[in-house]
Amino acid sequence: MGNAPQPLMAVSQSPVSISALATPALVTLWGDRMPFASAGARLHEVLGRPELFARICVRDPYFALSEVTVVGHGEVVAGVPVEQETGGEASPINAAEVGRHLAILGSCAASLVNAKEGQHYYLARRARLERLHEGPLPRATGLLRGVAKAEFKERRTATANTLLTSAEGQPLFSLEVDYNVLSAPAFLRLFQGARQEMRREPRAEREARGTSVDFAAMRQNPHRRPPPLRDFVRDGECLKATLGPVSAELCKGHFAMHPVLPVAVVMSGLSGLAGTLLRELVGNASARYLVTRGEVRAESLAYAGESVTFGAHRHGGEGRDHRFYCWASVGERLVGVMELTLTCLE
């Protein structure tokens, strides 16, 4: 279906041994093979949006990857945009946005090794993030590069190991994601209560004006901003806030006709809340920090129309490292939890 531009593959002028980087996470993911510069890697196929959207169930604008390219069995590479400001994070991209793009890329990889054909929902249920770069680094101004390698361990569960690098090949973050995998009919049965009509005009009229990609580019993209938390309440080393009622607009692209709050948006709210709490605790409203590691567990989904309570509690630390336990809930129903380590630079 055509070749991707050469820069996607050529991130290094000479082979670099991963062991030389002394990064355990990278050794775990790909052994001693640089995923972008392996001598054995061969460009197979660029997957266009129609083909991807026939496999996975996220859409524009939540899906924002470019040139998703197959480079091996269950392995893909792609250009990764930086859409949000990094706020207090002294990284090329904030950690929550890393989670969003790499989890989607991982689902693309998993869709290639799914024994069942057709469209499937890849619901992230657990993720483990690790920062690989030494900070601070400025916000990226162009595309970053992502790679994902996925496998099915059971019929309805998949795992993807992913890596994000700079345009020059510098490792930035690794993310391991576990998914629950549902066929489209199974998802519709389970989540029929979340169904909403989200099209404002008939599809035929919309497509008559141009391609779906053109129309998507014209739509407002709520994922360029962190979720709008409100009603902040501080109690010692705990900070709480509220999001909602969640609008269907905030769920754009996740999922069509069934707007549910993406896990990455939940985690964006939680990591931002932890960063705000950190700044308050150190008494510096402009303090910069790094997300060093995080572990996320999704317990349920928050539907459009529901209000979500966010909480962050500092429960320990050593030196400049501060550990936080964060959670999100709808009433008594737990939506997700996150354990997060932030490294304060001030």
Secondary structure, 3 states (H helix, E strand, C coil): CCCCCHHHCCCCCCCCCHHHHCCHHHHHHHCCCCCCCCCCCCCCEECCHHHHHCCCCCCCCCCCCEEEEEEECCEEEEEECCCCCCCCECCCCCHHHHHHHHHHHHHHHHHHCCCCCCCEEEEEEEEEEEECCCCCCCCCCCCEEEEEEEEEEECCEEEEEEEEECCCCCEEEEEEEEEEEEEHHHHHHHCHHHCCCCCCCCHHHHHHCCCHHHHHHHCCCHHHCCCCCEEEEEECCEEEEEECCCCHHHHCCCCCCCCECCHHHHHHHHHHHHHHHHHHHHCCCCCCEEEEEEEEEECCCCECCCCEEEEEEEEEEECCEEEEEEEEEECCEEEEEEEEEEEECC
